[in-house]
Amino acid sequence: MIDLIIVEGPLGTPQDHHGKRLAHVGVRRLSSHKVKPTATFVSSPLTGAQMEVRYWIENAGGKPLAVASVKIPLASATIGQNYAHAGLADIRLEMECAATLTKIALTVCGFSEDEVAYFMKHTRTDLLELTWHTQTNSRNAQRNLMKRTREAFEGLRSLSSRHDMSVRHVEFREKNKACSLLVTLKTGDEFRQYPKYDQIMARTNRGKSKYAVAPEIKSCVTRLHDVIETHGRNEIIFGPDTLAELGLSHPNAWSSESLRTAIDQFWRRAGLDSEARRFDPSLLGAAAAQTLALYDAGEFVAQSLSAGTFTRHRKEILAAGGPDIDPRAAGLADKLKSVGRQICYDKRWRIPGEFRHLVLCDATAPAIIVELKNGLGYIRDGVEPEFRDDGARDAWLARWKEYIQRERLWDPQFGIHRK
């Protein structure tokens, strides 16, 4: 379900060892030369996918505070592909995987165990991307789905001239018959829809690199590619404001129920909610009630009221569960609800049993969590987990020693900050 996550949090007072393992960029201008931290890329110990760590210093109550952010492409960093996902039922397992990868990324960048613990306790989520697929029967049906979704959102955007609609921007791109739709709400949250298969089949070297899968599962995904060829991929990208509003800034608050509430709220704000709200006239003021009565009587209220008054009454009537009195909205509500029903989370494509070993879910996550936690203990403190036989022990040590060597974690000069 989680494709991408960005978390931010404090590390404590800035320390000398903070800059030792971080990437820096030099800026030279005339006779001055400045060096400042930039994005530090850390490879996932499981798949090699790149995680991103950024570091800066803020002023907190007159004192300097070290702050970091961690960006994790969760599916790619754990299972080795992001072509398909499980659902909300496995969100707690995904969260635990993300938490352990965050600890590994910060540890690789040289932060101490106490600093990482402080970060995890006070972290907040800056971006959370949830994704699911809508199944169609053909590539033509897939294109028609995207066309209908685009028309629905563009229709909603056209109603925003009075600043009373939630959609801020609708962008549609098409290149080499591959298309994508990006919708931005006024809350800053976004919705994306595109055929994932078109990314998988990218012909450029950049595309092949960006959507590559881990070598361990490369031979297993061909069948999965064939299955999702006609799917439409839906992505909701929640920003920090919405997550804070819903009390979901800290990942500990995530559950299948709480994130489902977030999805449902996004659907309502985007006008895609197919559930008809019960009209409550008691929520209307006297003036708005009179405007609604005139509208029901067939009067063209959009012309008889000033723009400001019309906007206020329209918002009040909509909030009470009444009709949209804007004449431009005729027929749009039904179109939005129809599209919303087709692409909603409840109508998502479910992962068949034959593919569950290829996605992050209850079939794969427990072993991944154990692997990551054992690896974290090893790179941080040199603690080796217990094994049933020497063969398993040697194979595990070989994997993690290779990771340590690749990231230069135990380098005498630039190694991680260890006890």
Secondary structure, 3 states (H helix, E strand, C coil): CEEEEEEEEEEECCCHHHHCCCCEEEEEECCEEEEEECCEEEECCCCCCEEEEEEEEEEECCEEEEEEEEEECHHHHHCCCCCCCCCHHHHHHHHHHHHHHHHHHHHHCCCCHHHHHHHHHHCEEEEEEEEEEEECCCHHHHHHHHHHHHHHHHHHHHCHHHCCCCEEEEEEEEECCEEEEEEEECCCCEEEEECHHHHHCCCCHHHHHHCCCCHHHHHHCHHHHHHHHHEEEEEEEECHHHHHHCCCCCHHHCCHHHHHHHHHHHHHHCCCCCCCCCCCHHHCCHHHHHHHHHHHCCCCHHHHCCHHHHHHHHHHHHHCCCCCCCHHHCCHHHHHHHHHHHHCHHHCCCCCHHHHHHCCCCCCHHHHHHHHHHHHHHHHHCCCCCCCCHHHHHHHHHHHHHHHHHHCCCCCCCCCCCC
